[in-house]
């Protein structure tokens, strides 16, 4: 009985030691991850280019775009952009796959960056804010979520045409994402009230998921 008692007492001790070791490893992994995040900054936007490279923006105020290959190899800083910009945010690739669209969250500007030459330009301004970008490849336009003005704008990309209001609603005060499906329906994520609004290509409200 004494031997059995001793062995039973030892088992929880080993388990506790294993749990402690596992916990230390988890803490160590978290420290490594956090250190990497501090070095790179907070990711403010992501998009895939035509070659399936992952293009990501470092942090809103860092204004540096990184490109990571499909094999997850980090190519390092790819472009430092728009020195006059205050807070760069969402990213999207245009319909032709030739330009990276970059939204400046607070100043209400959408910039462009040519993927081949790195040439920079401006495709839209005079917005209240730029919370998210969604590209409709069939109609060659970009949808811009402007929570400051409670509006989703539609902007043609082929010609220098002005942006037009696509959908307006008081519930757009905190848009978190815009995506376009294969039928050119526009899906709009809203933080508060928490919901997803589905819009037809003509701006008609199709559904709401709460």
PyMOL commands that set and color helices and strands:
alter all, ss='L'
color gray80, all
select helices_A, chain A and resi 2-40+147-149+170-174
alter helices_A, ss='H'
color red, helices_A
select strands_A, chain A and resi 45-48+54-57+64-68+74-80+88-93+99-104+109-114+120-124+132-136+141-146+151-156+164-168+175-180+186-190+195-199+205-209
alter strands_A, ss='S'
color yellow, strands_A
deselect
rebuild
show_as cartoon
